[in-house]
Amino acid sequence: MEERDGEKGGQRDMKRQRDLKRSNPQTGEGIINRGEERSVSKHQQDDRVTDEYTLLHSKVLDGDVDFVIDFLRQKPELACELNSQGQSPLHLASARGHVGVVKVILEADPGACFVRDRDGMIPLHLAAIKGRLDVLEVLVTANIRTACILTGRGDPILHLCAYNYQFKALEKLVNLLKDLDEDLYEIFVKLKDNDDNTILHALSAMNEGQVIKLLIKNAKVDVSAVNKSGFTPLDVLLKNPPGIGRSETERFLACAGAKRARLEKMMDGFHGHSFSEARFSESLFACAVLMVILTFQAGLDPPGGVWQDTRCHYAASESSPPKLVHHFAGKSVMSYVDPKHYKCFSLFNNVAFYSSALVIVLLLRRGHSWALKILSTISVAAISVSKSCSLSFSSPYERSVTRSWTFCTCVVLLYASGMLLSIIVNKFHLLAEVLPNTTSNTGQTYIQATLARDPGPTSKMQVKIPNPNENSKFATKSHIKIVHPLISAW
């Protein structure tokens, strides 16, 4: 009995010592045990939270609207959480095209549409890349400012649509912005990427003429915007291989007022050099000066020279006998001997002189390229006729030479006239497509918008509406714009 009592007492002592050791703050074992318990509890909580995130994302991928509603009703703060791939539930729903799930997430947290994934894209960007038209409408309607947010690489959403051949999504966005907010719409269509490329640059590089026509008709895009490389959309378009599609797009851009920023490799097939626009202007200026000098000298010293004295001479012709004619010193011999050819020579020599002089004036004033081309063609044609008249007077084979030179001159004039006529017809044909949209723009709205690359709820937009008293000024500008495509486009 005593042995049994001793054993029980020893067990009670050992138990008491263990309890004291666990409860004693000076012993390290109790603290370690409690720390391990807290650590295990924390890991269990983390695992449970991770499972919740994974469960929510998986249900979003499946499009389970009822589950997402119940889940976010209990824990709405998880609507913006990212999974291991760096995507929020709204990113997944937008990419999959689950419109119902998108609406539920936006109701739980409207700020979810501003969350970026690890690639710097918001849900609207993914919907545009995938061509989810219904999702685009829901997201833009929920917060229209998201349409102006750039990606992490600096690409606007219209550029993403173009690069991924989602042209229906592009058209959908353009129409949505135009219907919801016209002021923001003007900013939206003019957004540029990090290289200052507008949407017209991107579409021109892809030779998408139909989409370009859509934008020019429905949007106030800058058709002559210059990127960091110094190219306009027309410059980018002309880098594509020639073809019917490129020609039509080129004519439409030109009619809308698009211009080339530079003339690259104009004489590449001739001697391999590339002329810039400045060098081309210098060369044209030198040619115009040379033409002025030649025509001026020809006017002072016409074929046959001038009379050196004042007296009478016998003039003969094929149809009448010789008769005495009085001439004066300094007058043209050709005007007395062959008045018909002299009038022709004098007329075209003057045309060549004045057209070349106007080319010089326009170059000095940096005038329109279309005027330079027309005047240069007229000058060359006129100097050709003047030369033919001069040669026919001085040549002993008058008729044959005159006919040959007249034939050559007519060919040049017909070619120049045909080229000019075709250009004018094309301009008026394409102008008819631009005018209906242009005439409706009787006013301009000046907008100042501050949109950060990652705008939040505090982003502001300041809009300045034009004064009604200035309607006449705006109307005048609109009328100028109507005539502008025909005048400035070449």
KOLGUZA-357672 format. One record per residue (C-alpha): residue in one letter; x, y, z. Coordinates in pm, whole numbers, padded with zeros to 5 digits, always signed. Layout:
aXYZ/...
This chain:
m+00000+00000+00000/e+00279+00234+00089/e+00450+00162-00244/r+00131+00243-00433/d+00084+00565-00241/g+00444+00657-00317/e+00396+00599-00688/k+00079+00810-00693/g+00258+01086-00506/g+00546+01077-00752/q+00308+01104-01047/r+00133+01399-00883/d+00469+01572-00829/m+00577+01522-01189/k+00244+01658-01314/r+00272+01956-01085/q+00622+02029-01213/r+00509+02013-01573/d+00222+02253-01501/l+00454+02491-01327/k+00705+02475-01611/r+00434+02560-01864/s+00299+02846-01659/n+00633+02984-01538/p+00729+03290-01750/q+01096+03246-01664/t+01121+02910-01834/g+01169+02916-02212/e+00962+02610-02284/g+00624+02762-02211/i+00698+03064-02426/i+00819+02848-02712/n+00512+02632-02695/r+00277+02931-02701/g+00473+03080-02995/e+00443+02758-03187/e+00071+02751-03123/r+00030+03109-03249/s+00246+03031-03555/v+00040+02728-03643/s-00280+02926-03598/k-00149+03205-03825/h-00049+02961-04100/q-00389+02802-04079/q-00553+03142-04123/d-00328+03225-04421/d-00411+02895-04583/r-00781+02961-04529/v-00754+03310-04682/t-00557+03177-04981/d-00823+02915-05034/e-01089+03188-05026/y-00905+03392-05293/t-00857+03086-05510/l-01219+02984-05463/l-01348+03329-05561/h-01128+03348-05870/s-01224+02998-05979/k-01594+03073-05943/v-01546+03396-06139/l-01380+03200-06419/d-01679+02963-06421/g-01920+03256-06435/d-02105+03148-06120/v-02300+03467-06053/d-02495+03337-05751/f-02182+03227-05569/v-02003+03554-05640/i-02303+03750-05508/d-02312+03554-05180/f-01935+03562-05139/l-01890+03935-05197/r-02189+04013-04980/q-01998+03866-04688/k-01648+03982-04787/p-01663+04273-05035/e-01302+04366-04958/l-01183+04065-05157/a-01321+04207-05485/c-00988+04376-05563/e-00750+04107-05439/l-00503+03963-05691/n-00434+03594-05742/s-00093+03437-05794/q-00100+03548-06160/g-00155+03909-06055/q-00517+03933-06172/s-00822+04048-05984/p-01163+03880-06014/l-01277+04163-06241/h-00981+04100-06474/l-01082+03736-06510/a-01451+03812-06558/s-01375+04081-06818/a-01142+03858-07016/r-01391+03569-07012/g-01684+03794-07104/h-01901+03714-06799/v-02117+04025-06799/g-02323+03922-06495/v-02014+03863-06281/v-01869+04197-06394/k-02183+04380-06279/v-02179+04204-05941/i-01813+04292-05876/l-01868+04656-05972/e-02167+04677-05737/a-01957+04536-05454/d-01659+04766-05523/p-01681+05032-05800/g-01309+05099-05762/a-01226+04751-05891/c-01225+04886-06247/f-00908+05087-06167/v-00704+04790-06038/r-00405+04698-06255/d-00268+04350-06306/r+00102+04269-06308/d+00121+04380-06673/g-00017+04723-06587/m-00358+04665-06745/i-00700+04738-06603/p-01001+04510-06670/l-01118+04734-06956/h-00792+04669-07142/l-00839+04292-07124/a-01199+04321-07242/a-01081+04524-07542/i-00804+04278-07629/k-01050+03987-07616/g-01322+04179-07801/r-01585+04148-07525/l-01827+04414-07650/d-02090+04372-07376/v-01827+04392-07104/l-01682+04705-07264/e-02019+04876-07246/v-02068+04782-06879/l-01720+04897-06773/v-01727+05225-06966/t-02077+05305-06841/a-01970+05232-06483/n-01676+05475-06503/i-01605+05651-06831/r-01263+05774-06712/t-01121+05424-06744/a-01129+05463-07123/c-00853+05724-07102/i-00619+05519-06880/l-00302+05399-07052/t-00145+05059-06998/g+00174+05016-06801/r+00364+05040-07131/g+00188+05362-07225/d-00057+05228-07486/p-00410+05374-07511/i-00699+05133-07536/l-00767+05218-07902/h-00411+05113-07986/l-00470+04780-07809/c-00780+04721-08021/a-00586+04794-08339/y-00285+04579-08251/n-00513+04284-08167/y-00738+04334-08473/q-01043+04402-08254/f-01190+04667-08482/k-01547+04607-08366/a-01432+04679-08012/l-01261+04994-08139/e-01581+05110-08308/k-01780+05024-07995/l-01554+05235-07775/v-01563+05530-08014/n-01943+05526-08026/l-01975+05484-07648/l-01750+05777-07568/k-01920+05993-07828/d-02265+05921-07683/l-02170+05947-07314/d-01934+06246-07301/e-01844+06450-07610/d-01586+06656-07421/l-01393+06351-07302/y-01445+06194-07643/e-01229+06460-07811/i-00947+06380-07568/f-01000+06006-07603/v-00950+05988-07981/k-00631+06200-07961/l-00448+05989-07700/k-00090+05896-07789/d+00148+05622-07681/n+00502+05672-07552/d+00626+05732-07908/d+00359+05999-07970/n+00176+05770-08213/t-00195+05844-08246/i-00450+05581-08340/l-00417+05699-08701/h-00044+05615-08694/a-00125+05264-08573/l-00399+05208-08831/s-00189+05356-09112/a+00093+05115-09032/m-00159+04832-09065/n-00317+04986-09379/e-00666+04967-09230/g-00836+05216-09459/q-01196+05144-09357/v-01127+05204-08988/i-00938+05523-09073/k-01239+05648-09270/l-01463+05569-08973/l-01246+05770-08735/i-01210+06067-08969/k-01586+06082-09027/n-01688+06044-08662/a-01398+06197-08470/k-01195+06516-08459/v-00863+06340-08501/d-00544+06520-08596/v-00465+06378-08939/s-00125+06552-08950/a+00000+06466-08601/v+00375+06400-08589/n+00526+06123-08374/k+00871+06123-08213/s+01026+05992-08534/g+00891+06292-08724/f+00629+06098-08924/t+00265+06180-08987/p+00004+05907-09048/l+00044+05968-09422/d+00420+05910-09394/v+00357+05583-09208/l+00099+05474-09466/l+00336+05531-09758/k+00587+05289-09603/n+00344+05005-09684/p+00372+04821-10018/p+00180+04999-10295/g-00162+04872-10385/i-00525+04965-10439/g-00602+04969-10068/r-00310+05196-09988/s-00398+05434-10271/e-00757+05472-10152/t-00649+05533-09794/e-00386+05779-09910/r-00639+05980-10109/f-00883+05984-09818/l-00616+06105-09574/a-00502+06370-09820/c-00857+06495-09869/a-00902+06516-09492/g-00603+06751-09478/a-00322+06507-09400/k+00027+06618-09497/r+00366+06454-09522/a+00627+06561-09272/r+00915+06467-09497/l+00994+06341-09847/e+01202+06029-09802/k+01418+05871-10069/m+01264+06063-10356/m+01549+05981-10592/d+01637+05640-10450/g+01585+05468-10784/f+01801+05727-10961/h+02114+05772-10752/g+02041+05622-10412/h+02025+05945-10214/s+01738+06049-09992/f+01612+06404-10003/s+01447+06567-09710/e+01177+06824-09764/a+01421+07106-09689/r+01670+06982-09951/f+01391+06937-10203/s+01278+07297-10146/e+01634+07419-10195/s+01664+07228-10524/l+01330+07357-10647/f+01431+07711-10552/a+01752+07682-10755/c+01562+07551-11058/a+01308+07832-11033/v+01584+08095-11016/l+01751+07942-11322/m+01421+07947-11513/v+01370+08314-11424/i+01718+08402-11549/l+01674+08212-11876/t+01332+08355-11955/f+01440+08706-11859/q+01741+08686-12089/a+01529+08541-12371/g+01293+08835-12338/l+01577+09088-12366/d+01751+08903-12650/p+01485+08715-12854/p+01570+08487-13147/g+01722+08687-13433/g+01836+08963-13199/v+01721+09327-13212/w+01759+09605-13467/q+02077+09803-13420/d+01953+10118-13598/t+01637+10302-13687/r+01557+10298-14058/c+01348+10128-14328/h+01386+09775-14465/y+01215+09560-14723/a+00989+09294-14568/a+00880+09000-14781/s+00631+08719-14724/e+00503+08416-14917/s+00168+08576-15004/s+00270+08937-15075/p+00551+09114-15262/p+00829+09294-15071/k+00736+09624-14916/l+00920+09895-14733/v+00880+09873-14352/h+01009+10118-14095/h+01185+09961-13791/f+01336+10107-13473/a+01657+10037-13286/g+01618+09796-12997/k+01306+09630-13135/s+01297+09255-13199/v+01386+09145-13549/m+01156+08845-13508/s+00855+09069-13443/y+00898+09224-13791/v+01002+08916-13985/d+00762+08659-13830/p+00502+08831-13606/k+00296+08514-13552/h+00582+08312-13404/y+00704+08614-13208/k+00368+08650-13034/c+00370+08281-12943/f+00729+08300-12821/s+00664+08615-12619/l+00346+08479-12460/f+00489+08152-12334/n+00820+08307-12238/n+00630+08547-12011/v+00421+08262-11868/a+00738+08068-11783/f+00896+08377-11630/y+00604+08472-11404/s+00521+08116-11297/s+00885+08059-11199/a+00882+08388-11012/l+00570+08279-10822/v+00741+07952-10730/i+01021+08154-10572/v+00771+08368-10382/l+00583+08064-10249/l+00904+07894-10142/l+01011+08205-09955/r+00670+08222-09788/r+00655+07843-09740/g+00335+07814-09941/h+00125+07511-10026/s+00290+07223-10206/w-00003+07187-10448/a+00059+07540-10581/l+00429+07468-10623/k+00357+07156-10826/i+00107+07328-11054/l+00325+07633-11113/s+00634+07422-11176/t+00444+07216-11435/i+00313+07531-11605/s+00661+07683-11610/v+00816+07376-11773/a+00538+07353-12031/a+00558+07724-12113/i+00936+07723-12155/s+00895+07424-12389/v+00655+07617-12613/s+00879+07922-12600/k+01174+07709-12705/s+00979+07559-12995/c+00886+07905-13125/s+01246+08020-13101/l+01379+07714-13280/s+01119+07733-13553/f+01221+08092-13628/s+01595+08029-13640/s+01584+07689-13813/p+01588+07666-14194/y+01351+07367-14169/e+01070+07572-14025/r+00764+07356-14079/s+00904+07017-13984/v+01076+07146-13673/t+00773+07344-13569/r+00549+07042-13601/s+00779+06818-13400/w+00822+07067-13120/t+00454+07148-13118/f+00374+06778-13088/c+00614+06736-12794/t+00475+07044-12626/c+00118+06922-12666/v+00213+06589-12508/v+00362+06768-12207/l+00062+06997-12171/l-00187+06713-12207/y-00003+06507-11946/a+00008+06799-11703/s-00358+06884-11764/g-00466+06523-11720/m-00271+06489-11398/l-00419+06812-11264/l-00772+06715-11368/s-00747+06371-11207/i-00625+06524-10883/i-00909+06777-10877/v-01168+06506-10948/n-01031+06285-10669/k-01029+06576-10426/f-01392+06664-10496/h-01496+06299-10485/l-01340+06243-10144/l-01444+06587-10026/a-01806+06478-10067/e-01743+06207-09807/v-01584+06446-09558/l-01821+06743-09595/p-02129+06594-09420/n-01928+06546-09105/t-01733+06869-09136/t-02032+07099-09187/s-02189+06981-08862/n-01894+07108-08663/t-02006+07470-08629/g-01832+07520-08300/q-01535+07407-08101/t-01522+07301-07738/y-01202+07372-07552/i-01127+07109-07292/q-00864+07093-07026/a-00852+06750-06864/t-00617+06626-06597/l-00607+06250-06627/a-00318+06078-06454/r-00176+05755-06587/d-00353+05583-06296/p-00644+05814-06211/g-00830+05758-05890/p-01161+05880-05755/t-01009+06225-05695/s-00932+06288-06063/k-01087+06612-06188/m-01183+06742-06524/q-01224+07107-06611/v-01440+07193-06909/k-01463+07535-07071/i-01769+07592-07289/p-01736+07853-07565/n-01907+08188-07522/p-02234+08211-07718/n-02129+08557-07833/e-01843+08397-08024/n-02064+08184-08247/s-01977+08392-08550/k-01609+08321-08498/f-01671+07950-08468/a-01890+07954-08777/t-01614+08124-08972/k-01366+07859-08862/s-01602+07584-08967/h-01644+07735-09313/i-01268+07755-09345/k-01248+07388-09252/i-01491+07300-09531/v-01264+07443-09798/h-00944+07335-09624/p-00931+06971-09747/l-00927+07081-10113/i-00676+07362-10061/s-00420+07210-09826/a-00437+06836-09904/w-00185+06705-10153/
